[in-house]
Amino acid sequence: MSITGNRRISLSMAFIAAARRYWGEVFPSARSEMSQMRSRASEIPDPLLRGLALLTRDAKWDNLEGAAAFAAFVPREHLGTVARLLVGLQGIYDYADTLIEQVGGSRPESARRLHAAMLAALDPDARHLDYYEHQECSEDGGYLTSLVDGCRAAVARLPSYQLLARAVLEQGRRIVDYQSYINLDPDQGYPKFVRWAGAETPPGADLRWWETGAAC
């Protein structure tokens, strides 16, 4: 059999193994976390925030399941933990993104502060911020903080996280920066976003600025 044939067989077997781990172990953990997320969202005191949180959870469930899928490639003993972490992080991102899409909510400072919850979720030593500082509504009953704390609890159970924390936080920072710059100067062609994405492009990477920006 050719090398190409062997590679195809190996890839097929790896895919089958990953699919088995996903449906057998990752998916149940992800669905449990998603169910808890919806339950917490339904208890938000502010009716507007409650509606947006429930809308986000129900309309973007596929984002949550898709994020959890990456847990299928980690060691079996950490599958559930990583699945819950990824669902929580995606939930924070989706919820923050929904809030800044509302009328008057797309200010750069608002986007930065809301998405800063992702950085807090990945850094157990960071203090909680007023994530709603630039929002008109803020009475979420601790919903966003609970998502952050859930991620931190998962991070604390990962034995090698500290070896990766710096790189993980750097990538998280890029997400926050992206969400901030993409809301600046839309009528002028996003000049600040273009400059930022260009500066973030690694030398010799053969990437255009918009490719770097999209990757963030």
Secondary structure in CASP SS format (residue, H / E / C, confidence):
PFRMAT SS
TARGET T0000
AUTHOR 0000-0000-0000
METHOD secondary structure of the structure
MODEL  1
M C 1.00
S C 1.00
I H 1.00
T H 1.00
G H 1.00
N H 1.00
R H 1.00
R H 1.00
I H 1.00
S H 1.00
L H 1.00
S H 1.00
M H 1.00
A H 1.00
F H 1.00
I H 1.00
A H 1.00
A H 1.00
A H 1.00
R H 1.00
R H 1.00
Y H 1.00
W H 1.00
G H 1.00
E H 1.00
V H 1.00
F H 1.00
P H 1.00
S H 1.00
A H 1.00
R H 1.00
S H 1.00
E H 1.00
M H 1.00
S H 1.00
Q H 1.00
M H 1.00
R H 1.00
S H 1.00
R H 1.00
A H 1.00
S C 1.00
E C 1.00
I C 1.00
P C 1.00
D C 1.00
P H 1.00
L H 1.00
L H 1.00
R H 1.00
G H 1.00
L H 1.00
A H 1.00
L H 1.00
L H 1.00
T H 1.00
R H 1.00
D H 1.00
A H 1.00
K C 1.00
W H 1.00
D H 1.00
N H 1.00
L H 1.00
E H 1.00
G H 1.00
A H 1.00
A H 1.00
A H 1.00
F H 1.00
A H 1.00
A H 1.00
F H 1.00
V C 1.00
P C 1.00
R H 1.00
E H 1.00
H H 1.00
L H 1.00
G H 1.00
T H 1.00
V H 1.00
A H 1.00
R H 1.00
L H 1.00
L H 1.00
V H 1.00
G H 1.00
L H 1.00
Q H 1.00
G H 1.00
I H 1.00
Y H 1.00
D H 1.00
Y H 1.00
A H 1.00
D H 1.00
T H 1.00
L H 1.00
I H 1.00
E C 1.00
Q C 1.00
V C 1.00
G C 1.00
G C 1.00
S C 1.00
R C 1.00
P H 1.00
E H 1.00
S H 1.00
A H 1.00
R H 1.00
R H 1.00
L H 1.00
H H 1.00
A H 1.00
A H 1.00
M H 1.00
L H 1.00
A H 1.00
A H 1.00
L C 1.00
D C 1.00
P C 1.00
D C 1.00
A C 1.00
R C 1.00
H C 1.00
L C 1.00
D C 1.00
Y C 1.00
Y C 1.00
E C 1.00
H C 1.00
Q C 1.00
E C 1.00
C C 1.00
S C 1.00
E C 1.00
D C 1.00
G C 1.00
G C 1.00
Y H 1.00
L H 1.00
T H 1.00
S H 1.00
L H 1.00
V H 1.00
D H 1.00
G H 1.00
C H 1.00
R H 1.00
A H 1.00
A H 1.00
V H 1.00
A H 1.00
R C 1.00
L C 1.00
P C 1.00
S C 1.00
Y H 1.00
Q H 1.00
L H 1.00
L H 1.00
A H 1.00
R H 1.00
A H 1.00
V H 1.00
L H 1.00
E H 1.00
Q H 1.00
G H 1.00
R H 1.00
R H 1.00
I H 1.00
V H 1.00
D H 1.00
Y H 1.00
Q H 1.00
S H 1.00
Y H 1.00
I C 1.00
N C 1.00
L C 1.00
D C 1.00
P H 1.00
D H 1.00
Q H 1.00
G C 1.00
Y C 1.00
P H 1.00
K H 1.00
F H 1.00
V H 1.00
R H 1.00
W H 1.00
A H 1.00
G H 1.00
A H 1.00
E H 1.00
T C 1.00
P C 1.00
P C 1.00
G C 1.00
A C 1.00
D C 1.00
L C 1.00
R C 1.00
W H 1.00
W H 1.00
E H 1.00
T H 1.00
G H 1.00
A H 1.00
A H 1.00
C C 1.00
END
